[in-house]
Amino acid sequence: MPIKVQIVFEDETGGPSRVQEIAHLQRGVLSPATLGLTLAEAKALLQQLQHHLVKQQVKDYQRQQRFCPDCQSPRRLKDRRPLVYRSLFGKLQLRSERLLHCDCQPHEGKSFSPLAELLSERTSPELLYFESKFAALMSYGLSVKVLSEVFPIDQHLNAATIRNHTHKVAERLESELGEEQFMFIDGCQRDWDALPRPDMPLTVGIDGGYVHSSERKLDSQRSFEIITGKSIADDGTSKCFALVNRHDQKPMRRVFELLKSQGMQMNQQVTSLSDGGDTVRDLQLYLKPTGRAFA
């Protein structure tokens, strides 16, 4: 049984549709091995679908940029340059047009590339998300193997690339974190009484441990303390956090934002469970006015 998989691009102006074949499958006698798609076929199909879809999107976008937004005059084409963009479904080789600026407005340069400015990072957000997610759960090398096994990712993906991307994502998230405060208890009892009825208490388990250095250092530098914790809401959903004590510049802000992401209000009770150490108890002290700590 021959099977063709096609993608249809419809013209919004009412023109003829364009049909592009992206896969050709062959099936014979039905068996568990021939039922549906194999992983290899699914990866190849997604890769082809991504290629043709992106090609059409880029073509439409660059056609829209050929006219000056101020005077609607056509911009002159200077040249086309290759642009590599990595996505979850393969590496894409794109042709980026470089256009000359219109003379109706002053500009710093003579030319610009709309596509290069739009795709400034050269890696799709979804690919960065999965790289960072897997890298947080396993080694960089294993992350490469798992991602390559499941998705039609470029074969040149390696552990160093995932490490660099993960560090960039971490730096971006760190820059978006608010400033540290001495205390996060905001308002007074009157303000808290006016808030809607809170959900059931959040339960936060927190603990600390020391990691010893493999190098010979001064006594004060031979180990560092890691604090980890887990916040559990009444519906069973949970979130984890971790930080290095004395090195993290925003420990309370980090925990406070995590609790806020679970819907915490100032009139909601938070129950903290810890081993009673000073460092973990201090981290909980200035976060909530209605908190309870158990050691």
Secondary structure by P-SEA (a helix, b strand, c coil): cbbbbbbbbbbccccbbbbbbcbbbbbcccccccccccaaaaaaaaaaaaaaaaaaaaaaaaaaaccccccccbbbbcbbbbbbbbccccccbbbbbbbbbbcccccccccccaaaaaacccccaaaaaaaaaaaacccaaaaaaaaaacccccccccaaaaaaaaaaaaaaaaaaccccccccccccaaaaaaccccccbbbbbbbbbbbbbcccccccccbbbbbbbccccccccbbbbbbbccccccaaaaaaaaaaaacccccbbbbbbccccaaaaaaaccccccccccc
